[in-house]
Amino acid sequence: MPEYYSAADLLVVPSVEGVGGQEGLPVTIMEGLLCGKKVVTTPVGGTRELEYMASVIFSEPGNSDDLAEKIKSCLMTDGFESATANQEGKRFSIKAIARDFIEMYTKLTADK
């Protein structure tokens, strides 16, 4: 998938909240960030966890005008460095996830 993300200028992943369970963090967003892409999404489910990231721009759920404005704004912004998204995306790398699991299991087993 990296070649597809690399060909894109921006990753757009809008979503709305449903009546069922809560959506987690889409893998697509993690992959896009790892490939250095700015992301436009909506603050629903697991995407809310990304509010601190400069590379993630939120649009109002169900508001297509706001979504279009956020996309336009991102595409017209000069100077966005993909290194920012890539650096922020490293949180989702295999190494980072493995490190988190090891840390969690070490804590769990140390208490016994």
N, C-alpha and C positions, 0 to 999 in steps of 0.2 A: 503493500500500500504506500510506502514512502514516495514512490515516483508519482503517484496521483496527487498526494498532498503537496509535493514540491511544485507541481505544475499549477497549483491554485494560488490565487492572490489572497484568498481569505476563506475561512471555514465558517459556514453558517449552519447552525443547528437549533432552530426554534422548536419549542415544545409548549404544550399546555397541560395543566393538571387535569387528570381524569377523576372519575369517581372510585376507581379501584385503589390499588396500592400506590405507593409513592415510587416514582421513577428514580433509579440510582444515577450515578454519574456515567454518561455515555462514553464508551471506550473511544468512539470517534473523536471526542474532544481531547482526550488524553493523547491520542495519536497525532492529531493536528498540532497540538502544542509541542510535542516532541520533534515534529518536523519544522518547527519555527513559524507556525501560522497563527495570526491573530484570529480570535474566535468571537463570533456574534451568536449569542444564545439567549435564553430566557431564564430568569431565576426561579426555576421549579425543580423539585426533587433534589438530587445530589449536586446539581450545578451551583446551588447556593454556596457550596463549600469553596467556590473559586472567586468569591467577591473580592478578595485581596489581590488577585492577579491583574497586573496592568494589561496583559494580553487578552483578557476576557472582557468583552463588552456586553452588557445586558440590555435587552429590549423588553418592552412590556408584553406579557403574554396575551395573545389574541389581538394585538394591535399591529396590523400589517403596515400602517403608515409609519409607526415608530421603528419597526424592523427595517423598512426600506431606508429610513433616515440614518439609522445606525450603520447599515451596510455602506451607504453613500459616504458617510463621514469617515469610515475606516479606509475606504478605497482612495479618498482624497487626501488623507493625512500623509504628509511627507515625513520621512525620517524614521518611520517605524522600523526598528531593527529586529529581524527574525531571531537574533540571539536572545532577546528578552523572552520571547515565547519559548524558545528552546530551553533556556535556563529554567524558566518556570515549569516547563513540562518534565524536567528531570525528576520531579517529585514522583512521576508515574513510571519511571524506568524500572526494569527488572531488578537492577542492583538496589535501588531505593526500596522497592517493595520487599525484597529479600531481607534487607537490613532491618526494616520495620518488623517483619515476622520474627526474625532472630531475637530482636530486642524484646518483643512481646513474650515469646516462649522462654527466654532467659528469666524475665521477671516472674512469670508463672511458676517456673520450676524452682526458682530461688526461694520462694515462700514455703516450700514443702520440706 
